Amino acid sequence: MATFLYRLGRLGFRRRRLFLTLWIAVLAAVGIGAASVSGTTTDDFTLPGTQSQNAIDLLEKEFPKSSADGAAARVVFEAPDGRKLTSGAPKAEIESLVAALKKAPQVASVSDPFTSGLVSKSGTVAYAQVTYEVPKADLGDGASDALHHIADKGEKAGLKVSLGGNAVQDKAGSKAAELIGLAVAALALVITFGSLIAAGLPLLTALFGVGAAICAITIATEFADMASASSTLALMLGLAVAIDYALFIVSRYRGEIRDGHQPEEAAGRALGTAGSAVVFAGLTVVIALAGLSVIGIKMLTTMGLAAAFAVVVAVVIALTLLPAVLGFAGTKIMNGRLKTRRIRAQERGEGETMGVRWGRFVTRHPVKMLLGSVVCLGLLAIPAMSLRLTLPDDSMASPGSTQRIAYDTLSKGFGPGFNGPLTVVVDARDSDDPKAAARDAYTMLGKLDDIATVRPAAFNQSGDVALIGAVPKSSPTSQDTIDLVSAIRDHSAALRKDTGAGLMVTGTTAVNIDVSAKLGDAMVPYLAIVVGLALILLLLVFRSILVPLKAALGFLLSVLATLGVLVAVFQWGWLKDVFGVDQTAPIVSVLPILLIGVVFGLAMDYEVFLVTRMREEYVHGADPTEAVVAGFRHGARVVTAAAIIMISVFAGFLLDDVALVKSIGLGLASAVLFDAFVVRMTIVPAVMALVGRRAWALPGWLDRIMPNVDVEGEKLRHALEARGQEAADAAGSAGSARDEHEAASSTPIRQG
């Protein structure tokens, strides 16, 4: 591979105009395609085989007009100060708005607050439940516009009107996160290289790659149901890894130039060495993200595949567009008026870098550094033992948004449980007396402690399937509601024994509980699959058993510590004001799975980039401890800059108002901080110093059957040295022949 990438680097450098033109054409094509599509995204979770999904499937069959999987909205009305909604102008206005709602596009049914008992005891809060004929993904702009128009009309009439439910479209988020992340990334690059040109190239290629990836994902929404967070995750990861990959290659290119190679040769050598590490680092990220597909939840699958695609684009950009851009920059990339005297001295080979001093310090005190790091991460991981999972709902919407106002108003008027009503389905198709079965279920629900209200049963046309509405006293994300759903389901066996009827619980709250439970159960198998595949990949890269195992164990420490931070901030409320957390709640259930997938890939990035250079020095004959220090000499500065860039990009998303995005930003930023600086920069060199040569040990039988991928470019180095020797020998032979010819020409010819 190193030889192929060496040739690709030289080709891209030499044919730079062609490569750049092709990428501009690709970006223009996908940009035009993205602008011409009108695909939609969704946040719906479906999980075949769960009780809640089975109940939805039954309702679609037996209650076709109820639109069990259709989009839903709640239009919440609050009376002006000192007035009630139950009489006079407010009541007349609400009845007029409800009549208009029934005529809105794609509406299946609307519940009138005054005839359905949806008015609070105080008479100051009421709501209308709107059910649509289609799922959220198929909801047209006309339906959304009509909903907002009716809300505006109510506001003008003096009512306080807010909207909740999955049919309400979110407003476009702020781009401040991306801009701040880019600004900090640019600053880190300038400090690393001391050159605006060298700092600008990674940013330029990253923007190319992210632009192409996001446009392609937008096009994909026309043909497949994509999760609404797919583009955000792809942007977040694509931007971070694209900058990092370009950073490693540009750094190696500058090193080759300083070693005296011509620019084209330097580009080839940089791609043949650092480029190989980029390929394998990218593969680990792709494996981790694509592995989300094994969980079986469409939303996670689309998020993982979209982010994996963005990483693939980042790798391809680094291997093709970056050498072309290096061709335009040439030796100008070495110019740096912003370099400090220390950097200039280090480039001349004078003094030691901070990375080298840190590497020597750790390798001199490996036991203390190893124990200290493990203890610190272990303490941070303690809160993770209290981890609770949930799915995002309107309680996690941005403060001040219409969804959040609707949620809070309903909680104030009716109690928190009204934001998450349960739908209890009595399947009496095998019962001799369906009505008696429904009565028994209704009576059972009324006796449960956490039930606020129970709505009488409604039967299908054949009279053998009944719907019973139940409202909990507790909020949808509370442990009490989770226990309530379990208690209702536990009564199913007794009901079937007594009446022959089955009992199922569905509705948004029950679906969320089932999905969260599924995701919690899937974490360990997913971790085993992803880590197993990546361990095989790292075994090929490092030709060592200990190094991959150490990498995986270090990653587990990082993830546990990160989950502990998330629980402490978002669930316990520690430092919540510092991070802008409005209220505490269980952790969004998709986050731990995403964290495992994303962070494992990124952790292996740093492992590959740092340890590859250690192996390169060891293969070239360095002592094991000196190889560790040499790896820090060449890689610590760049890895540090890459980690700072990643942390900056991810931390920028803390400025987002949406709790899910905020938690993803804090989780990824914390994970990179722990993994880069505690695990890779401290635990890794400590372990390598302790085990010495055994770190690179590989059983002979395994060494013989494994392919040699030559990630450190050893074969390439030998090939280039042999080529250089042949050129030197040829030059020497030509010189000898020329000397002999000159000697013969200068010898006088004697006449006999």
N, C-alpha and C positions, 0 to 999 in steps of 0.2 A: 504493500500500500504506500509506503513512504516514497518509493521510486515513482509510482504513478502520480502522487501528489506533487512531487518535485517537478515532474514534466508539466503537470497542469499549471503549477505556479509560474513556470517560465513562459508557458504558452499564453496565459492570461496577461502577464506583464508585457509580452511582445505584441500580442494582438489586442491591446487594451481598448482601442476604439471600437472594435467589433463587439467585445464583451460588454462594454458600457452601453452601446447602442441596443444590444439584445435585451439587456435588463430594463432599459428605458421603455422599450416596446412592450415587454411583459407587464410592467407597472401601468402603462397607459391602457393596455387591453383589459386588465382586471379592474382598473379604475372605471373605465367606461361601462364594463359589465355590472359593477356594483351600483353605479348610478342609475342603471336602467331597470334594476329588479325592484320588486316591492314585497320581498319575503318578510315573514313575521317570525318572532321568537316566542318562546313559551317558558313558563316556570312550573308547569304541571309535572307532578310526579305520578308515574303509574308503576305498579309493582304486581305483575300477574302472580296469582297463587295466594296472595294475602286475603284475609277475610274481608277487609274493606273493599278491595277490588272485586272480589267475588260478589259482594252485595251490590256494587255499582252495576256489574254485568247483569245481575238478575233484575234490577230496577229498570235498566234499559229495555229489557224484554217485556216485563210485566207492566211498566208504567211509561210507555213510549213518550207521552207528552210531558213527563216530569223532567226530561233532560238531565239524567243523573250525573253525567259528566260535562254538562254544559257550564259555560261561564256564569258567574253570579255576581251581583252587586247589592250593596246595602245603601239606600239613600236615607241618611239620618237627619231628622229635623229636630231643632231645638228652639224653644220659644224665646222671644225677646224677654229681657229682664222684667219680672213682675207679672208675666202673663202665662196663660196655659194654652195648649194646643187643642183642647177638647171642645171648644165652642168658638163662635164668632168668626172673624176674618181668618185667623190662623187655620182653623179646621177647613174652611171653604177653600183656602189656597192649597192646602195639602191634598184635598180631594181632587182639585183641578190638576195638580202636578202628577198624581197617581194615574189619572185618566190619560194624561199625555204620555206617561211612561208605557202604558199598555199599547200605545200606537207606535212606539219607537221601533226601529229596525231590529230584526232578529230576536225580539223579546218573546219568550214562551209564556211567562206568567208574571204577574205582579201581585203581591199580597197587600191589601189595603190595611193600614195600621188600625183603623177604627173598627173594622169588622173581624180582624184576625187577632185582636188582643195584643197589638204591638205598640202600645202606649204605656209609658211608665206610670207607676202609682201616683207620682207627683203631678202627672199631666204635662210635664215640661219637655219630655223627650219622647219621640216616636220614630219608627223607621219602617220603610217599605222594602221588602225583599224582592229583588228582581232576578228572575232566572231566564237565561238565554237558550235558544235552540241549538247553539253550536258551542264547542269548546273555546277556550280563550284564544287559542292559536288561529281559529277561523273567524274571530270577531272582526267585523269590518270597521272602518273609520266612522261610518255613519252612526253605528250604535254607540261608539264612544263619544262622538260629538253630541248626540242627542242627550246622553247622560249628563254631560257637563252643561249643556244648554238649559236643561231643566233645573240643575243646581243653581245656575246663575239667575234664572227667573225667580226661584224661591228667595234668593238673597235680596233681590231687588224689592220683593214684597215684604221684607222685614224679618224673614226667618233666618236662622243660622242653619245652613245646609252643608253637609259634608258627605263624602262618598267613600265607601269601603268595598272590599271584596276583590277577587282576582280579575274582574272585568275592567277595573279602573287602570288606565294606562299610566305608567310612571313618566315623569318628565325627564328629559335628557339630563344626565349628570354633568357636573362641572368637570372641566379638563384641567383644573389646577393641579391635580395629582400628577398627571403626566408631565406637565410643564416644570413643576418643581423637581421631579425625579430627573428630568433631562438636564436641568440647570446644575444640580449637584453632581450628576454624572460627568458633565462637561468640566466642572471645576476639578473633580478627582482626576480626570484624564490629563488636564493641563498640568496639575501638580506632579503627576507620575512621569510625564514625558518632558515637561518644561518647554513644550512647543505647541503652538496653535495648530499647525498642520498635522502633527502626529495625533493630537487630541481630536481634531475634527474628523479624521478618517473613520474611526469606529462609530461616531455619531451618524455620519453620513450614510454608511452602509447599513447601520441599524434601522434608520428611518426608511431606507429603501425596502429592507426586508419586512419590517412591520407593516408598512403601507401595502405591500403586495399580499401579505398573509391576511390582513383584516379585510381587504377588498375581496379576496377569494372566499373567505368565510361568509361575507355578506352575500355573495352569489349563491353559496350553498344553502342559505335560508330559503331560497326559491324552490329548492328540490327536496329539502328534508326539514323536519322539525328540530330546530336548534334551541338550546337553552339560552335564555337572555344573557346569562353571565359568560357565555362562551367567548364573545369578543373581548370582554374585560380581562378574562384570564389569559387569552392569547396575547393581548396587548401587553399585559403585565410581564409575562414570561418571555415573549418574543423580544421585547425591548431589552430586558435584562441580559438574556443569554447572547443576543446579537452583539451588544456592546462588549460583553466579556470575551466572546470568541475572537472578535476583531482585535481586541486589546492584546490577547496572547500572541496572535500572529504578528501584529505590528511590532510588539516588543521584541520578538525573535528576529524579525527583519532588521531592526535597528542594531541588534547585537551582531548579526552577520555582516552588516555594513562596517561596523567598528572593527571586525576581524579582518577587514581588507578585501572582502568580496565585492565584485561589481554588482550594481543594483539588480539586474536580471537574475544573476546567480544567487543573490541574497534572497530574492523572492522565492525561488525554487527551493532553497534550503529551508527557509522559514515554513513553507507549506509542507515540506516533507517531514518536518519534525513536529512543530507546534500544530500543524494542520492535522496530523495523525491523531494527536491528543484531542483536538476539537471534534473529530469524527466520532471517536469512542465516547467522549463526554456527552456529545449530542445523542448518541444511541442510548445511553443510560437514561437520559431525560425522557426520550421518546418511549422507551420500554415502560417507565414508571407511569407516564400519562396514558398511553394506549392501554395499559393494564386495567384502567378504570372500567373498561368495557366488560370485564369478567363479572362485575357486580350485578349486572342485569338491569340497571336503571337507565332509561334512555337519556335523561337529563345529564347524568354524570358521564355517560358514554360520549355525548356530543361535546361536552366541555373538555374532556380528556383528549379526544381526537382533534378538536380545534386547536388546543394548546400544543399538542404534539406536532401538528402541521406547521404551526408558527416556528417551532424549534427546528424542524427540518429545513424550512426556508432560511432560517438564520445560519444553519450549517452550510447550505448551498451558497448563500451570499458570501460567507467567509472564504469559501474555496474558489469562487469564480469572480465575483465582482471586486473583492478586496485586492487580489493581485493586479487587476486592471487599474484600480485607483492608485495602487502603489507605483504602477508604471508612470502615471501622470506626475506623481510626487517626486519620484526618483530619489536623489540624495538631499533634496530640500527638506525631507522629513527629519534630517539630522540637525537642522538649524533650530536653535532654541535660545532665544534671548531671555526666556523666563526661567532658565535653570539657575538653581542656587549654587553657591561655591562648593557646597558639599557634594551635590550631584556631579558637578564638573570634575571634582577631585576623584570621585568614585569611578567615573568613566575613564579617567586616566590610570586607574588601577591603584590609586592612593587611598588608604584608609579602608574601613569596613562599613558595610551598610548596617542599618538597624536590624534588618532581617537576619544577617549573619550573626550579629551579637546576640539576638534572641535565640537563634538556633543553637549557638554554643552554650548559652546559659541553660537551656532546657536539657541538652544532652549531657551537661555536667551534673544536673540534679534531676535525673529522670523519675526517680521514685516519688520525690516530693511533688513535682509538677503533675505527675499522673494522678496521685491520690487527691491532691488539691482540686484538680479539674473535675474528677469524677464526683467528689463530695459536693462541690458547688452545683453541678448539673443535677445531682440527685436531690438536693434540697429544693431546687426550683421545680422539680418534677412532682413533689409531694401533693400539691393541689390537684394534679391530674387524677388522683384516686377518687375525687368527688365529681368527676366529669358527668354531666347530664346532657342529653342531645335533644334537639327539637328542629322543626323546620321553620323557616321565616314566615311570619304573618304580619298583619298590619301593625302589631305592637312594635315591630322593628323598623317601621317606616320612618322616614326623616321627620324630625320634630317640626311641626308647623305644616306638614303636608296634609292634604285632605283625608288620606287614608288614616293617618295617625289621629287626626282630630275626630274622625268618625269612631275609631276604636275607643278613644278615651271618653267620648260622649256616651256611647252605649254602656261602657263600664259604669259611668256615673249614674245613668238613668235606670239601668236594669240589673247591673252586676256584671262582673267580668266574664261569667260563663256564657252570656248572650253573644259574645264574639266567636264562640266555638260550639254551636249547637250540634248534638249528635242525632244521627238518623238510625233508628233501630228497625231492622227489617225482620219480620216474622214470616218465615217460609213454611206455610201450612199446607203445601201441596200434598203431603203424605199424611195429613191429619184428618181424623174423622169429623172434627168439629173446629174449623178454622177460627170462628168467632170466639169460641171459648179459649183457644190458644192465645189469641190477641188480647183477650181480657186478662188472662193470667200474666202475660208479659207486661201489660199496662199496670197492673197491681204491683208486680215485682218492682218495676221502675219507681213507682211512687214511694216505696218503702226504703229506698236507698238514701243514705244520709246526704250525699253530695249532689242530689238532684234538686234543682230549683223549681222547675215546672215540667209537666208532661202533657203533650198534646194527644188527644184521643186517636185511635187507630183509623187509618184511611185504607180501604181495600182496593185492589185492582178489579177489573171488570168481571173476572171469573170468581172473585171472592175468596181466593186461597193464598194471597200474599198481602201482607199488611205493612203499612208504614206508621211508625210511632215517633214523634218528635220529642226529644228530651234535651233540656238545657241544664248544664252543670252549674253549680254555685261557684266553682273555681275557674280561673283563667285557662285558656286552651293549652298553654305551655307548662302548667303547674303539675307537680307530681300527683296531686289529688285527682286531677282529671285523668291522668294516665291510670291511676289505680281504679278509678270509676269505670273506665272502659274495660279493664280486666275483670272487674266484678260483674259487669253486665254479661260479658262473654262466658264467664264461669257458670252462669245460670242456664246456659244453652243446653247443657246435658240434662239437667233436671226437667226443663221444659219439654225436651224431646221425649224423655221417659214418660212424662205424665200425659202429654197431648199428641206426641208424634210430630210436633212442629220444631223446626230449627230456628235459631235466633242469631242474627249477625248485626254488627255495629259498623256504620260507615259515616260518611261526611268528612269534611276537610280535616277536622281534628283527629278522627280515627285514622284517616289515611296518613297524616303526619306521624302519628304514633307508630303505625306499622312500618313506614319507611325508615324512621329513626331507629327502630329496633333492628330492621334488616341491615342498615348501614353499620350499626354497632357490631352485629354478629359477623359482618363481612370484613371487618378491619384485619383480623388475624389471618384469614386465608389470603386476602389480597396482599398483605405484607409478605407472606410466605412466597407467593408467586413472583412478585416484583423483585424481592430481595434475591430469590433463587436464580432468576434469569440474569440479574445484574451481577451476581457473584460469578456466574459462568463467564460473563463478558470480562469482568476484571481479572479472572483467572487467566484468560487469554492475553490480556494486556500486560500484566505484570509477571506472568509465569511464576506465581507464588501462591501458596495456600494461605499463609498468615496475613498477607497484606489485604486481600479481599475481606477476610473475616474481621480484621481490625476495622476496616472501613465501614462494614455493616453494623458492628456493635457501636461504633462512634455515632453513626446515624441514629440508632435507636435512642441513645442518650439525648441527642439534639431534639428529637421529636417529643420525647417524654417531657423534657424541660420546657419546650414550647407549649405543649398542651397545658402544662402547669401554669404558665404565664397567662394563657387565654382564660383558663378557669378563674384565676385570681382576679383578672381585670373585668371580664364580661359576666362572669357568674357570681363572683363574690363582691365585686365592686371596688377592689383595691385600685387606687390611682385612676378611677374612672373619669374624674374631672380632668386629669392631665391628658388622657387620650380621647376626651370628648364623647364618652359613653353616656348616653342619656339615662338608661335604666338597665338594671341587671336582668339577665335571662339565661336559660340554658344555652349551651354552645350550638350553633347551627349545625345540624347533623351531617351535612356534606363536608364540613370543614376538616375534621380529622382525616377523612379519606383523601381529600385533596391535598392536605398537608403532607401526608405520607408519600403520595405520588410525586408531588412537585419537589419537596425537600430532598427526597432520596436522589432524584436526578441531579439537583444542584449540588448536593453533598458529594456525589461521585465526580462532578465536574472538578471541584477543588482537589479531590483525591487524585484524579488523573493528572491534572496540571502540575501539582506539587510533587507527587511521588514519581511521576514519569521522569522528571529531571533528576531525582535521586537515583533512580534505576540507571539512567543514562550515565551518570558519573560512576556508579558502581560497576557497570558493564565495562567501562573504559579503564577500570583498574583502581578506583579509589577505595580507601578503607571504608567500611560500612558507616562509621560515625562521621567521617569526613564527607561521605556521599550525602548524608543528611544535611550537613552544613552547606555543602555545595548546592544542594537543591534549594535551600533557603536563599543562597546568594543570587541564584538566577531567577527564582520564582516567587519569593516572599513578597517583594514589592508589588509585583503584578497581581498576585492573588489578593493581596490586601486592597489594592485599588479596585479589583473586580468585586470583592465583597462589599466595599463601601458603595460602589455603584448599585449593586443589587439591593442593598439595604435602603439606599436612598429612593430607588424606584418603588420598592414595596411600601416603605414608610409614607411616601407621598399619598397613598390611598387611605391613610388615616384621616385625611381631610374630607373624605367622602361622607355624606350624611347617612348613607345606607349601612345598617349594622353589619350585614353580610360582607360587603366590600371592605368595611373598616376592619372587621375581624380577620379577613384574609390578609389584608395589608400588614397588620400587627403580627399575625402568625408567621408569615413568610419572612418578614424583616427580622423577627426574633430568631427564627430557625437559622437563617443565614449568619446572623451574628454569633450564635452559639457554635454552629458547625465550622465556620471559617476560622474564628479566632480561638475558640476553646478546643475543639476537636482536632481540626486539621493542623493548626499552628502550634498546638501544645501537646495534646495527647498523642498524635501521630509521631512527632519526633521523639517523644519520651519512650514510647513503645519500641520504635525502631532502634533507639540507642540501647535499650535493655536486651533485645533479642539478637542484635548484631547480624551476623551472616545468615542466621536461621530465618530472617525475614524473607530472604530470597530463595529459600530451599524449596525444591520441587522433586517429588519421587521420580526416579529414573523412568519407570514405565509410563508415567503420565507425561513426562517431558518428551518421550518418543512419539506418543500418539497425538499430541497437541500441535495444531498448526502454529507457526511462528508469524505473528502479525507485525512484528518489528515496529512497535509504536514509538520506540525511542530513536528510530532511524539508523540502527547499527549497520544494516546491510547497505543502506544508502551511503553512509560514511565510507565504508570499505570500497564501494563502487567508485565514489568520487576520488578517493585517495589513489585507487588503482589507475583511474583515468588520468589523474594528475601526474602519477609516476610515469605512465606511458608517454605522456606529452613531454615530460622532462627527458626521458630516455631518447625520444625521437629528436628533441632539440639537441641533446648531447651528441647523438650519432651524426646529425647534420653538421654540427660544429667540428667533429673529428674529421669528417670527410673533407670539409672545407679547409681545415688546417693542413691535411695531407696534400690536398690539391695545391695549396699555396706553397707548401714546402717543395713539392715536385717542380712547381713552376720556377721557383727561385734557385734550383740546383743547376749549375752550369753543365752544359753538354760537351763532353770531351771528344775531340776529333781523333779518331784512331789513326 
